[in-house]
Amino acid sequence: MMTRDSIRLVIMDTGEHILGYVDSNDDDSYILIDKPVSLVPDPQSEGRSMMFIPYLQFTVEDSARFPRRGIRHILTPQPQLVDGYDKQYGSGIIIPDSGFNLN
């Protein structure tokens, strides 16, 4: 199920950073990532911001299987990355920071 809680940062052995909805499965040989994007530094920001490059931009698929043997880490991304990703590829709804005060 694609929820904000299932968005993960997957770091491959190659050093590539993949962000997407990670689906757990019963097969330990791979993970399924829905709407994967490569996370790359924005060259115009001098390394201060990141860009999302669709991983499957030239395919008809929305998800891909990634072999676990090629994965170094599966991590929880920073809230700013989740917000940006979810705004572009998910529901589009941004959850306000818990410190937000309406008064």
JOWO-V26770 format. One record per helix or strand. SS is the DSSP state (2 for helix, 1 for strand). FROM is the first residue (numbers start at 1). TO is the last residue. If there is no record, write none. Layout:
((SS:FROM:TO) (SS:FROM:TO))
This chain:
((2:4:6) (1:7:12) (1:17:23) (1:30:41) (2:43:45) (1:50:54) (1:63:67) (2:68:70) (1:71:75) (2:79:89))
